[in-house]
Amino acid sequence: MTDAVADTNPVFQIQRVYLKEASLEQPNSPAILLQQEQPSVDIQLGVEATPAADGVYEVCVSATVHTKIGDKTVFLAECKQGGIFEIRNLPEDQMGPIMGIACPQIVYPYLRASMADLITRAGFPPVHLAEINFQAMYEQQQAQQAGATAQ
């Protein structure tokens, strides 16, 4: 009897957080490093969630930091931080917010640290990614999808 009850209890556990991908390019070094001009910085973020096994999901948060002086790249850094989560017995309507808000909030601090470390090791001052409101980001994505479906 207790096994049947345990099988229906909601489960949300972090199995692992890991650096899935990292790359850094400095195509115009060393000449561009001698420039005194302040570079422009463009930061792009992404979240993706995919099933890995029954009740197990991989949620990845990625960031791309592209710094340029004029039209020349100073450096381009990309990191993708992954998390494996066991998620069972949750109502279907809660899965989207769990995957789009809760899991990314857990993975994101690791991504921030990985990105700052990668950029520092490249010889630059660290770029600290800003805190992200994943709930607002998720709600915006939902609104965009609803808008695209309505058209």
N, C-alpha and C positions, 0 to 999 in steps of 0.2 A: 504494500500500500504506500509506504513512504517513497519508494522508487518512482511510482507514477506521479506523485506530487512534485518530486524533485525534477522530473522531466519537463514539467510545465512552468517552472519558475523562470523568470527572466534572467538571462545571463549577459553580462557585458564585461569582458576581460581583455586587457592588453596582453597579447602573447609576446610581442617583440616590436621594438622601434629600431630602425636601421637606416643607414645612408645607402640609398639605392643607386644613385648616380651623382657624379660630380665632374665638372669640366671647367677648365679655365684656359682662356686664350688671351695672349698679348701680341697680336699680329704686328704692331708697329713699334715694339720695343727693340732697341733701347732709345731710339731717337725721340719718341713721343714723351718719354719720361723726363727729358730735359726741358720740356715746355713749361712755362710758368702759368699758363692760362688754367683757370678752373674748369674741370670737365663737367659736362652735363651727365646726369645719372637717370637712367630709365629702369624702373623695376616692374616686372610682371610676375604675378602670382597665379597659381592654378591648383585645383583640387580634383582628384579623381578617385573613385571607389570602384573596386571590382571584387566579385566573389572569388575566393581562393580555394575553398572546399565547403562542404556542408556546414553552414553556421559560422564560417570563418571568412573574413573579408580583409582585403588589403586596401588601405586608404593612403594615398600619396599626396603630399603637398610639395609643389615645386616652385622655385623662384629663379628668375633670370635677372641678373644685374648687368646692364650694358652701360659702360661709361665711354663718353666720346669727347674729343676736343675737335670742334668743327665737324667734319664728316669722317674723321679718323678715329677708329676704336682705340681706347686706352686699354681696357680689358673687358672681356665678356665672361662672366661667371654664371654657371648654372648648377643648381643642386636640386635633387629630388630625394626627399626624406619619406620613407615608407613606415607604415605601422600595420601590424597584423592584429586583428581584433576578433575575438570570439563573441558573436552576438546571436543569441537564441531566444526564442519564445517572446519576442516583442511584437506588438501589433504592427501590421504592415504600414500604417500611417505614421509610425514613429521611426521607421527605418531611414527615411530621407533625412530628417533632421539629425539623427544619430550619425549618419555617414557624412553629411554636409556641414555639421556644426561641431558635435562633441568630439569625434575622432580627429578632425583637423586641429582642434584646439589643443589636443594632447600631443600631436606630432609637431606642430609649428615651432615650439621653443627649441626643439632639436635642430630643425631646419635653420633657424636663426643662428644658432651656435655654429653649425657646419659652414654656413655661408660666411660668417665673420671670420672663422678660422681659415677657410680657403683663401679669402681675399688678403688676410694678414700674411699668410705664407707666401703669397705672390709679391709681397713687398709694398703693399698699400695700406693706408689706414683702414681699419675694419669698417665695413658698411653694415650698420645695425638696421635690420629690417624693422619697420614699425609694427606695433601691435596691430592685429587684425581683428575686426569684429566679424567673425565667421557667420554669426546669425544674420547680420545685415547682408553679407555677401550671398548667403544661401537664399534669403528672401528675394534679393534682387534677381538671382538666377531663376527662381521660380516664377517671378513676375515676367521676365523676358520669355521664358518657355511658354507661359500662358498666353502672352501676347502673340508669339509666333504661331501657336496652335489656333488662335482665334482668327488669324488672317486667312 
